[in-house]
């Protein structure tokens, strides 16, 4: 089964240590029970018990320490196994995932820097159970790092004094190493340095959110910084900021997958065991349709995120295709997560508000993920830069198998320049589409061909290229093509049956039509562009046998498969 079932972990583990990490983590949450997790959530209890478990089992240390700094052969930064850990934490509660996520962000500039002393310090603190923080955004500027007001002022003894504020910084209350981004006051050069919440001059102002997490606002007041506490400067500091976000934002898709999976189990169990008007709720045709649609979207989310991880792990200076796929996981998978929860909520209705359900928490938290580590709009604007080479300048690459090897992902911390995105080339997407002779895949292929013609015969004019609203609509169509490509690549790798693949493309065809209509409706759309948009609007192929196969063998088969104990 492609979806996570905590009662039966079936993922391929390359070593026993990785298996034990996942099993112990599941056991910890299952022993807590849903009632305690919900009570802690409602009371906004700091998750000290979870962090103590992390410390005792050395979970973050084993998973987030690159091999050269690890205590034994099991220590490595291995995206394959980190994906499942992401998913498990999201499955039980976003708060647990969040402290892990912001630790990943905080560690990024450390592992990417050249300060070996600080790397060894981070490895030691991880083994002691520490969490980490990423001091990038500011209250007045958000993540606009051009405008950072945090500054280091040089002193006569060669040290510096740090002054400024950071805002929306997870773990800022407890991180002994807060990777903080700023500028040197005397020359404007960028710098990353480490601050410690325990030291004089570090003011923890407040928690800016009403949640279990501590999402801090902190200020540095003449905080002393020596050369030994500087991680990187100049272009290297800039690159560390962007490359850390490249690594970290990928994880948001996995949190969405975990949340949606748990919510799906709860929703199908409730609906299948509830009777109205002499029928089980799951006997109503519209309820079946919503479940099938939600399931197809959820499986597609996971297939895409898994495949994107393969390209992330295989990346090199010569192959940076991951820079398209990573923001896609962030923006597309997380927004699809909202779609899944909306569909399930329409089924279970008022049940989704009840205080003792996981769903009540999921419905709230799923909204956060598209809005963290760069909004959906920011990430669409990023991926549009790749569109010309993707459609019109493919390159030859060897086929990439599943990347589940037990190895450290060295390149993540040696990505180098963040420049040259428009020069990155991709393999031919048509190759995988030709391999699937399924009705909805072929309809989608025709829609894609029309989009490509749009870019040739009715390409955006100068004013439209400056119109962010127009480009975002076009970007949604492009994103669907990339999404479809990687889903199909992984459908073969994971042996997904043809009925489910075609059902996935049923919603893909409908979504493509929806975004084509949005582009058609833009005020600046030209008559030629509108005609081509109309040609993109297609009806999905309906097949009752296929639909019933997916319902019976995939969706309804999940009934009572997993229930979290109270």
Secondary structure as GFF3:
##gff-version 3
##sequence-region A 1 566
A	DSSP	alpha_helix	16	32	.	.	.	ID=ss1
A	DSSP	alpha_helix	34	43	.	.	.	ID=ss2
A	DSSP	alpha_helix	48	57	.	.	.	ID=ss3
A	DSSP	alpha_helix	59	64	.	.	.	ID=ss4
A	DSSP	three_ten_helix	67	69	.	.	.	ID=ss5
A	DSSP	alpha_helix	79	92	.	.	.	ID=ss6
A	DSSP	alpha_helix	94	112	.	.	.	ID=ss7
A	DSSP	alpha_helix	116	127	.	.	.	ID=ss8
A	DSSP	beta_strand	133	135	.	.	.	ID=ss9
A	DSSP	three_ten_helix	145	147	.	.	.	ID=ss10
A	DSSP	beta_strand	151	154	.	.	.	ID=ss11
A	DSSP	beta_strand	160	170	.	.	.	ID=ss12
A	DSSP	beta_strand	178	184	.	.	.	ID=ss13
A	DSSP	beta_strand	190	195	.	.	.	ID=ss14
A	DSSP	beta_strand	202	207	.	.	.	ID=ss15
A	DSSP	beta_strand	215	225	.	.	.	ID=ss16
A	DSSP	three_ten_helix	227	229	.	.	.	ID=ss17
A	DSSP	beta_strand	230	233	.	.	.	ID=ss18
A	DSSP	alpha_helix	234	272	.	.	.	ID=ss19
A	DSSP	beta_strand	275	276	.	.	.	ID=ss20
A	DSSP	beta_strand	279	280	.	.	.	ID=ss21
A	DSSP	three_ten_helix	281	283	.	.	.	ID=ss22
A	DSSP	alpha_helix	285	313	.	.	.	ID=ss23
A	DSSP	alpha_helix	322	328	.	.	.	ID=ss24
A	DSSP	pi_helix	329	333	.	.	.	ID=ss25
A	DSSP	alpha_helix	334	348	.	.	.	ID=ss26
A	DSSP	three_ten_helix	349	353	.	.	.	ID=ss27
A	DSSP	alpha_helix	358	369	.	.	.	ID=ss28
A	DSSP	alpha_helix	376	383	.	.	.	ID=ss29
A	DSSP	three_ten_helix	384	386	.	.	.	ID=ss30
A	DSSP	alpha_helix	387	392	.	.	.	ID=ss31
A	DSSP	three_ten_helix	410	413	.	.	.	ID=ss32
A	DSSP	three_ten_helix	421	423	.	.	.	ID=ss33
A	DSSP	alpha_helix	430	434	.	.	.	ID=ss34
A	DSSP	alpha_helix	439	457	.	.	.	ID=ss35
A	DSSP	alpha_helix	462	466	.	.	.	ID=ss36
A	DSSP	alpha_helix	468	493	.	.	.	ID=ss37
A	DSSP	alpha_helix	498	520	.	.	.	ID=ss38
A	DSSP	alpha_helix	527	536	.	.	.	ID=ss39
A	DSSP	alpha_helix	544	550	.	.	.	ID=ss40
A	DSSP	pi_helix	551	555	.	.	.	ID=ss41
A	DSSP	three_ten_helix	556	558	.	.	.	ID=ss42
###
